[in-house]
Amino acid sequence: MLTDIHPKLPMRDKTVTRNFYINKLHFQEFGSADFDGYLMLTKDRIQIHFFEFKDLDPNENYGQVYIRTDDINSFYQSLLERKTSIHPNGQLKRKPWGQIEFSILDPDNNLLTFGQSI
């Protein structure tokens, strides 16, 4: 009976978060209302929500999301073309648990890991 999940991650600055996800990852804003301190973004069939946390210390943020994809190589290449920084320990790699994965950090150090089943 569960149908979807929309993770909620912290953000310090709504404008910075919006720009990163829209310009670097090609997300779109979801909904027509501009909620104070809240942001909803969508890409393909997923949504990520963000709540304002102005006092967030990015070095102490452990927000993480695992996002499955069906075309990881093309998505990875598109990020490289847009000069999106790949996490130093998260380059595109085949993992022993049957996934190909890579990771990036957003401006607030939320870890986004993208994976595709082999």
RAFENTA-V854013 format. One record per residue. N is the residue number from 1. RES is the residue in one letter. SS is DSSP state (hx for helix, st for strand, lp for the rest). PSI is psi in whole degrees, -180 to 180 (NA if undefined). NEAR is the number of other ideal C-beta (glycine too) atoms within 10 Angstrom. Layout:
n->[N | N]
res->[RES | RES]
ss->[SS | SS]
psi->[PSI | PSI]
near->[NEAR | NEAR]
This chain:
n->[1 | 2 | 3 | 4 | 5 | 6 | 7 | 8 | 9 | 10 | 11 | 12 | 13 | 14 | 15 | 16 | 17 | 18 | 19 | 20 | 21 | 22 | 23 | 24 | 25 | 26 | 27 | 28 | 29 | 30 | 31 | 32 | 33 | 34 | 35 | 36 | 37 | 38 | 39 | 40 | 41 | 42 | 43 | 44 | 45 | 46 | 47 | 48 | 49 | 50 | 51 | 52 | 53 | 54 | 55 | 56 | 57 | 58 | 59 | 60 | 61 | 62 | 63 | 64 | 65 | 66 | 67 | 68 | 69 | 70 | 71 | 72 | 73 | 74 | 75 | 76 | 77 | 78 | 79 | 80 | 81 | 82 | 83 | 84 | 85 | 86 | 87 | 88 | 89 | 90 | 91 | 92 | 93 | 94 | 95 | 96 | 97 | 98 | 99 | 100 | 101 | 102 | 103 | 104 | 105 | 106 | 107 | 108 | 109 | 110 | 111 | 112 | 113 | 114 | 115 | 116 | 117 | 118]
res->[M | L | T | D | I | H | P | K | L | P | M | R | D | K | T | V | T | R | N | F | Y | I | N | K | L | H | F | Q | E | F | G | S | A | D | F | D | G | Y | L | M | L | T | K | D | R | I | Q | I | H | F | F | E | F | K | D | L | D | P | N | E | N | Y | G | Q | V | Y | I | R | T | D | D | I | N | S | F | Y | Q | S | L | L | E | R | K | T | S | I | H | P | N | G | Q | L | K | R | K | P | W | G | Q | I | E | F | S | I | L | D | P | D | N | N | L | L | T | F | G | Q | S | I]
ss->[lp | lp | lp | lp | lp | lp | lp | st | st | st | st | lp | lp | hx | hx | hx | hx | hx | hx | hx | hx | hx | hx | hx | lp | lp | lp | st | st | lp | lp | lp | lp | lp | lp | lp | lp | st | st | st | st | st | st | lp | lp | st | st | st | st | st | st | st | lp | lp | lp | lp | lp | hx | hx | hx | lp | lp | lp | st | st | st | st | st | lp | lp | lp | hx | hx | hx | hx | hx | hx | hx | hx | hx | hx | lp | lp | lp | lp | lp | lp | lp | lp | lp | lp | lp | st | st | st | lp | lp | lp | st | st | st | st | st | st | st | lp | lp | lp | lp | lp | st | st | st | st | st | st | st | lp]
psi->[-14 | 139 | -30 | 163 | 135 | 96 | 150 | 121 | 153 | 150 | 144 | -38 | 114 | -40 | -44 | -46 | -48 | -48 | -42 | -52 | -36 | -47 | -35 | -38 | -4 | 38 | 168 | 152 | 139 | 135 | 166 | -10 | 141 | 93 | 136 | 122 | 14 | 143 | 136 | 126 | 152 | 150 | 128 | -114 | 17 | 159 | 145 | 132 | 151 | 140 | 145 | 132 | 79 | -30 | 8 | 131 | 109 | -29 | -13 | 14 | 128 | 21 | 132 | 144 | 137 | 123 | 122 | 145 | 161 | 9 | 63 | -36 | -45 | -42 | -44 | -47 | -39 | -36 | -41 | -41 | -31 | 11 | 35 | 129 | 127 | 141 | 136 | -31 | 13 | 34 | 157 | 123 | 146 | 129 | 153 | -14 | 18 | 27 | 153 | 129 | 159 | 163 | 151 | 162 | 138 | 180 | -18 | 14 | 24 | 128 | 123 | 115 | 130 | 134 | 152 | 136 | 142 | NA]
near->[2 | 4 | 4 | 7 | 8 | 12 | 16 | 14 | 20 | 19 | 28 | 17 | 14 | 17 | 9 | 13 | 22 | 16 | 12 | 19 | 23 | 14 | 11 | 17 | 19 | 13 | 19 | 10 | 14 | 15 | 12 | 5 | 9 | 9 | 12 | 7 | 11 | 15 | 22 | 17 | 21 | 16 | 16 | 11 | 7 | 16 | 16 | 23 | 16 | 24 | 13 | 17 | 15 | 9 | 7 | 17 | 10 | 14 | 6 | 7 | 19 | 8 | 20 | 13 | 16 | 13 | 14 | 13 | 17 | 9 | 10 | 18 | 11 | 10 | 20 | 21 | 12 | 14 | 19 | 12 | 8 | 11 | 7 | 14 | 10 | 15 | 13 | 8 | 7 | 16 | 11 | 17 | 11 | 10 | 10 | 5 | 9 | 10 | 17 | 17 | 19 | 19 | 19 | 19 | 17 | 22 | 15 | 20 | 16 | 22 | 17 | 21 | 16 | 22 | 18 | 17 | 11 | 9]
